[in-house]
Amino acid sequence: MALIYISAGSNQGNRPEYLRMAAQLLTPAVRILRTSELYLTEPWGYKPQPSFYNLVWEAETELDPESLLKYFKEIETRIGRVKTLRYGPRVIDLDILLYNDCVYQSQDLTIPHAMMRERRFVLQPLCDLIPMEQDPVTKKTWFELLQNCSAESVEKLEETLDLESPVIHWGLRSYTMGIINLTPDSFSGDGLLNGQNVISSALRQCAAFLENGADILDIGAESTRPGFEEVSPEMEIMRLTPVLKEVRRRFPKALLSVDSRKTAVVRAALDCGVDWINNTGGSENEELDRLCAESGKVTVLMRTEALRKTAEENLTPEKILERVRSQLLDRVSRVQKFGIKPGNIVLDPGLGFGSSASCDLEIVRQIKQISLLGFPVLLGPSRKSFLGKYLGRKVEERAAGTAAAVCYAILNGCDVIRVHDVKLMKDIAVMSDMLRK
């Protein structure tokens, strides 16, 4: 494992957010250990451009220097950096400053960074971290080099960079939503309402999900499995709100989603501080649609109506896609009349809701066409029955089938995966993002 130091800068658009995006794309191949102060610095080399936000990260990685350089360039491209004039404006700039104590030279890379000794905007944040460490080349400390560096405007900012809260920027990468079931009868067998302390169990599961890379925690208190037993809004609220309050208190920066189809339950969850609404109600629930719109929260709209009009109807792939898209657009139009912002809408094609195994397979196959509706797409294939029917596997044996569906979906434009097995599926998502151009 190599100890590395990374210089990061941005002078376009929302500069802190671009730096946060870069930090989140670095993981897990690069693990950030410490962050310097954040600095506002005048541009270097080409003056007629905005000032930069700059910082240095101390991190560790198993990538070799050349692979690390290539990885940084891919991250810059994903965030939106384009080639301009040398030292010109950029949304993100990532440089390898140090890699262990090595002195390295190739056609594309010099370590320590060739020009870092001349740049106060690099040395100042580096000295926040390792002022008395020595430059492997000059044998001077970084503090000594900073003292001899030419004067330029480098101003420490009061602003801090919050790396714990995920940046949701559609198209940048896929996002992993971990399922927390506060029910006794979940189809997947992971319901937490089973006699033990449900709050403690939920906190342990949330902590594990966040540790393993979940971006969103989706908490629900009513099962939607086939043949589920409906619970009253009062019962659902009683199950849900104590957990939501404690999860919000324990993990204040986590993105929390409530999974419900009832207006009263969603309203209670909003009072507990949830960030997303996973609206599994039908298109007839105008009261819930109004609440979603007026809340200003990101809202997942799920298709819930049956795809077949009669039990005997034979659906072609084209007809399946047509009906899925039509139902989703109907959900959008119904909530839009209450003034929801388009940027707050996420679509879920509803695997397992009024659909057969063959329909669910076709929905996954055609996920790219669903994404062309113009909204981010969430897919929940985790342990679903269509996997069991095609693979002949019990619920607890469907992780591999889920992984295949997740990988395919991400490679074809899916934005959010809703899963039970967060650790495994997060790895699938990260690699799928890297493979997708």
C-alpha positions in Angstrom: 0.0 0.0 0.0 1.5 3.3 -1.1 1.1 6.6 0.9 0.4 9.4 -1.6 -0.3 13.1 -1.7 -2.7 14.5 -4.2 -3.2 18.2 -5.2 -6.8 19.0 -6.2 -8.1 22.2 -7.7 -11.1 23.7 -9.4 -12.0 27.2 -10.8 -15.2 26.5 -12.7 -18.8 26.4 -11.5 -19.5 25.1 -8.0 -15.9 24.6 -7.0 -16.4 22.9 -3.7 -18.9 20.5 -5.2 -16.5 19.5 -8.0 -13.8 18.8 -5.3 -16.3 16.6 -3.4 -17.2 14.8 -6.6 -13.5 14.0 -7.2 -13.1 12.7 -3.6 -16.0 10.4 -4.0 -14.8 9.1 -7.4 -11.4 8.4 -6.0 -12.7 5.7 -3.6 -12.3 2.8 -3.2 -9.1 2.6 -5.3 -7.7 5.6 -3.4 -8.6 6.0 0.2 -8.4 9.5 1.6 -6.8 9.6 5.0 -6.5 13.4 5.7 -7.5 16.6 4.0 -5.7 20.0 4.2 -7.4 23.3 4.7 -9.2 24.7 1.7 -7.5 27.7 -0.1 -8.6 30.3 -2.5 -5.6 30.9 -4.9 -4.9 33.2 -7.8 -4.5 31.4 -11.1 -1.0 30.2 -12.0 0.5 30.5 -15.5 -2.5 32.1 -17.2 -4.0 35.0 -15.3 -7.3 36.0 -17.0 -9.4 33.3 -15.3 -11.3 32.8 -12.0 -9.4 32.0 -8.8 -9.0 28.3 -7.8 -10.1 26.4 -4.8 -7.1 24.2 -3.9 -6.3 21.5 -1.3 -4.1 18.5 -0.8 -5.2 15.0 0.2 -3.1 12.4 2.0 -4.3 9.0 0.8 -3.3 5.4 0.2 -3.6 3.2 -2.8 -2.4 0.0 -4.3 -2.3 1.4 -7.8 1.2 1.9 -9.3 2.1 5.5 -10.3 1.2 5.1 -14.0 -2.1 3.4 -13.3 -2.8 6.1 -10.7 -2.2 8.9 -13.3 -4.5 7.2 -15.8 -7.1 6.8 -13.1 -6.9 10.5 -12.3 -7.3 11.5 -15.9 -10.4 9.3 -16.2 -11.9 10.9 -13.1 -11.2 14.4 -14.6 -13.0 13.4 -17.8 -16.0 11.9 -16.0 -16.4 15.1 -14.0 -16.3 17.1 -17.2 -12.8 18.5 -17.7 -12.0 19.3 -21.4 -8.7 20.2 -22.9 -8.1 24.0 -23.2 -5.0 26.1 -23.3 -2.2 25.1 -20.9 -2.8 26.2 -17.3 -6.3 27.3 -18.4 -9.6 27.0 -16.6 -10.8 23.6 -15.5 -13.6 22.1 -13.5 -11.1 19.7 -11.8 -7.4 19.2 -11.7 -5.8 16.2 -10.0 -2.0 15.8 -9.6 0.2 13.2 -8.0 2.6 15.2 -5.7 4.3 12.4 -3.8 4.2 8.6 -4.0 5.9 7.1 -0.9 9.4 8.5 -0.9 10.0 7.5 -4.5 11.7 9.6 -7.2 10.1 8.6 -10.5 10.4 9.8 -14.1 8.6 8.7 -17.2 7.4 10.3 -20.4 4.1 11.4 -18.8 4.8 11.5 -15.1 7.4 13.0 -12.7 7.3 12.3 -9.0 7.7 14.4 -6.9 5.6 16.7 -9.1 8.0 18.7 -11.2 6.7 22.1 -10.4 5.4 21.7 -6.9 8.4 23.5 -5.3 7.5 26.7 -7.2 3.8 26.7 -6.3 2.6 28.2 -3.1 -0.9 26.9 -3.7 0.5 23.4 -3.5 3.1 23.8 -0.7 0.7 25.7 1.6 -1.9 22.9 1.9 0.9 20.3 1.8 2.4 21.9 4.9 -0.9 21.6 6.7 -0.2 17.8 6.5 3.5 17.2 6.4 5.5 20.4 7.0 8.6 18.7 8.4 8.8 15.9 5.9 11.7 16.1 3.4 11.5 16.5 -0.3 13.1 13.3 -1.7 15.1 15.4 -4.2 16.3 18.5 -2.5 16.3 17.0 1.0 14.7 20.3 2.3 11.5 20.2 4.4 8.3 21.3 2.7 8.1 24.1 5.2 11.5 25.4 4.1 10.5 25.2 0.5 7.3 27.1 1.3 9.3 29.9 3.0 11.4 30.3 -0.1 8.5 30.2 -2.5 7.6 33.3 -4.5 4.7 35.3 -3.1 1.3 34.7 -4.6 -2.2 35.1 -3.3 -3.1 32.0 -1.3 -6.0 32.7 1.2 -7.2 30.1 3.7 -11.0 29.8 3.5 -13.3 29.4 6.5 -15.3 27.0 4.4 -14.8 23.3 5.0 -15.2 20.5 2.5 -17.7 17.9 3.7 -16.6 14.6 2.2 -19.1 12.5 4.1 -22.3 13.7 2.4 -22.6 12.1 -1.1 -22.9 14.4 -4.1 -25.8 13.3 -6.3 -24.8 14.4 -9.8 -26.7 12.4 -12.4 -24.5 10.8 -15.0 -21.3 11.1 -13.0 -21.6 7.6 -11.5 -24.2 5.1 -10.3 -25.5 5.3 -6.8 -26.2 2.4 -4.4 -29.3 2.4 -2.2 -29.3 0.0 0.7 -32.6 -1.6 1.8 -33.6 -1.4 5.5 -36.8 -3.4 6.1 -38.6 -2.7 9.4 -41.0 -5.6 8.8 -41.6 -9.1 10.0 -42.5 -10.5 6.6 -40.0 -9.2 4.0 -39.8 -11.5 0.9 -36.0 -11.4 1.2 -35.9 -12.6 4.8 -34.1 -9.5 6.0 -37.0 -8.0 8.0 -35.7 -6.5 11.2 -39.1 -6.6 13.1 -38.4 -10.1 14.5 -38.4 -9.8 18.2 -35.0 -8.2 18.8 -34.4 -4.5 19.4 -35.4 -3.1 16.1 -33.6 0.3 16.6 -30.3 -1.4 17.5 -30.6 -3.8 14.6 -31.4 -1.0 12.2 -28.5 1.1 13.4 -26.1 -1.8 13.0 -27.4 -2.4 9.4 -27.2 1.3 8.5 -23.6 1.5 9.9 -22.6 -1.6 7.9 -24.2 -0.3 4.7 -22.5 3.1 5.0 -19.2 1.5 5.8 -19.6 -0.6 2.6 -20.3 2.3 0.4 -24.1 2.8 0.4 -25.0 6.3 -0.9 -28.6 6.2 0.2 -30.4 4.3 3.0 -34.0 3.3 2.0 -36.1 2.6 5.1 -39.5 1.0 4.9 -42.0 -0.4 7.4 -44.5 -2.3 5.2 -43.7 -5.3 3.1 -44.6 -5.2 -0.6 -43.9 -8.8 -1.3 -46.6 -10.8 -3.2 -49.5 -11.5 -0.9 -48.2 -9.0 1.7 -50.4 -8.1 4.7 -51.3 -4.5 4.6 -50.6 -2.5 7.8 -52.4 0.7 8.9 -50.7 4.1 8.6 -50.6 4.3 12.4 -48.7 0.9 12.7 -46.3 1.8 9.9 -45.6 5.2 11.5 -45.1 3.5 14.9 -42.5 1.1 13.3 -40.8 3.7 11.3 -40.4 7.0 13.1 -38.4 5.9 16.2 -35.9 4.3 13.8 -35.7 7.2 11.5 -35.2 9.7 14.3 -32.3 7.6 15.8 -30.7 6.9 12.4 -30.8 10.6 11.6 -29.3 11.5 15.0 -26.6 8.8 14.6 -25.8 9.4 11.0 -26.6 13.1 10.4 -24.9 13.3 7.0 -26.4 10.1 5.5 -28.9 10.4 2.7 -32.2 8.8 4.1 -35.1 7.7 1.9 -38.5 6.6 3.2 -40.2 3.7 1.3 -44.0 4.1 1.6 -47.2 4.4 -0.4 -49.1 6.3 2.3 -49.3 10.1 2.7 -49.4 10.1 6.5 -46.4 7.9 6.7 -44.4 10.0 4.3 -45.4 13.2 6.1 -44.2 11.7 9.4 -40.9 10.6 7.8 -40.4 14.1 6.4 -40.7 15.4 10.0 -37.9 13.0 10.9 -35.6 14.6 8.3 -35.6 12.2 5.4 -33.9 13.4 2.1 -35.7 11.2 -0.4 -39.2 9.9 -0.9 -39.5 6.4 -2.5 -43.1 6.8 -3.5 -44.5 3.3 -4.1 -48.1 4.6 -4.1 -50.3 4.2 -7.2 -51.2 6.9 -9.7 -54.5 7.5 -7.9 -52.9 8.8 -4.8 -53.0 12.5 -5.5 -52.6 13.5 -1.9 -49.2 11.8 -1.8 -48.2 13.2 -5.1 -48.9 16.7 -3.9 -46.9 16.1 -0.7 -43.9 14.8 -2.8 -44.0 17.9 -5.0 -44.4 20.4 -2.2 -41.7 18.8 0.0 -38.9 19.7 -2.5 -37.3 16.3 -1.9 -36.0 13.9 -4.5 -38.9 11.6 -5.3 -38.8 8.1 -6.8 -41.9 7.4 -8.8 -42.6 3.7 -9.3 -44.7 1.9 -11.8 -47.2 -0.2 -10.0 -50.0 -1.1 -12.4 -50.3 -4.5 -14.1 -48.7 -4.7 -17.5 -51.2 -7.4 -18.8 -54.8 -6.2 -19.4 -56.0 -9.8 -19.4 -54.4 -13.0 -18.0 -54.3 -14.5 -21.5 -52.7 -11.5 -23.2 -49.3 -12.3 -24.8 -47.0 -9.3 -24.5 -44.3 -8.7 -27.0 -41.0 -6.9 -25.9 -42.2 -3.8 -27.8 -45.6 -3.8 -25.9 -43.9 -4.3 -22.5 -41.6 -1.3 -23.1 -44.5 0.8 -24.4 -46.6 0.1 -21.3 -43.8 0.6 -18.8 -42.9 3.9 -20.4 -46.5 4.9 -20.6 -47.2 4.1 -16.9 -44.0 6.0 -15.8 -44.9 9.1 -17.9 -48.3 9.0 -16.4 -46.8 9.0 -12.9 -44.6 12.0 -13.9 -47.5 14.0 -15.4 -49.6 13.4 -12.3 -47.0 14.7 -9.9 -45.8 17.5 -12.2 -49.2 19.2 -12.0 -48.4 19.9 -8.4 -45.2 21.7 -9.3 -42.5 19.2 -8.6 -39.1 20.2 -10.0 -38.0 18.0 -12.9 -34.6 17.5 -11.3 -36.3 15.9 -8.2 -37.9 13.0 -10.2 -36.4 9.5 -10.4 -38.2 6.7 -12.2 -38.5 3.1 -11.0 -39.9 0.6 -13.6 -41.2 -1.5 -10.8 -39.8 -5.0 -11.1 -42.2 -7.5 -9.7 -45.2 -5.1 -9.6 -47.9 -6.4 -11.9 -45.3 -8.1 -14.1 -44.3 -11.7 -14.8 -40.8 -13.1 -14.7 -40.5 -12.6 -18.5 -41.8 -9.0 -18.2 -39.2 -8.3 -15.5 -36.4 -9.8 -17.7 -37.5 -7.6 -20.6 -37.6 -4.5 -18.4 -34.0 -5.0 -17.4 -33.0 -5.7 -21.0 -34.6 -2.4 -22.1 -33.5 -0.2 -19.3 -31.6 2.0 -21.7 -34.9 2.9 -23.4 -36.5 3.7 -20.1 -33.5 6.1 -19.3 -34.2 7.9 -22.6 -37.4 9.3 -21.0 -35.1 12.0 -19.6 -35.1 11.2 -15.9 -32.7 9.2 -13.7 -33.7 5.6 -13.4 -33.7 3.4 -10.2 -33.8 -0.3 -10.5 -34.5 -2.8 -7.7 -33.6 -6.3 -9.0 -32.3 -7.5 -5.6 -33.2 -11.1 -4.9 -36.4 -10.7 -7.0 -38.6 -13.6 -8.0 -37.7 -13.4 -11.7 -34.1 -14.3 -10.8 -35.3 -17.3 -8.8 -37.5 -18.5 -11.7 -34.8 -18.3 -14.3 -31.9 -19.5 -12.1 -33.9 -22.0 -10.0 -32.5 -20.3 -6.8 -34.0 -19.6 -3.4 -34.1 -16.0 -2.2 -30.9 -16.3 -0.2 -29.1 -17.7 -3.3 -29.8 -14.9 -5.7 -26.8 -12.6 -5.2 -25.1 -13.7 -8.4 -28.2 -13.2 -10.4 -28.7 -9.8 -8.8 -25.1 -8.9 -9.6 -25.6 -9.7 -13.3 -28.8 -7.6 -13.5 -27.0 -4.7 -11.7 -24.0 -4.8 -13.9 -26.1 -4.9 -17.1 -28.4 -2.1 -15.9 -25.5 0.3 -15.0 -23.8 -0.4 -18.3 -27.0 0.6 -20.0 -27.7 3.8 -18.2 -29.2 3.0 -14.8 -28.5 5.6 -12.2 -29.5 4.0 -8.8 -29.5 0.4 -7.8 -31.6 -0.6 -4.8 -30.1 -3.7 -3.1 -29.9 -5.8 0.0 -26.3 -7.0 -0.4 -24.6 -3.6 -0.3 -20.9 -4.6 0.0 -21.0 -7.0 -3.0 -23.2 -4.8 -5.2 -21.2 -1.6 -4.5 -18.2 -3.4 -5.9 -20.2 -4.4 -8.9 -21.4 -0.8 -9.3 -17.9 0.7 -9.1 -16.5 -1.6 -11.7 -19.5 -1.2 -13.9 -19.0 2.6 -13.8 -15.4 2.2 -14.7 -16.3 0.0 -17.6 -19.0 2.3 -18.9 -17.8 5.2 -21.0 
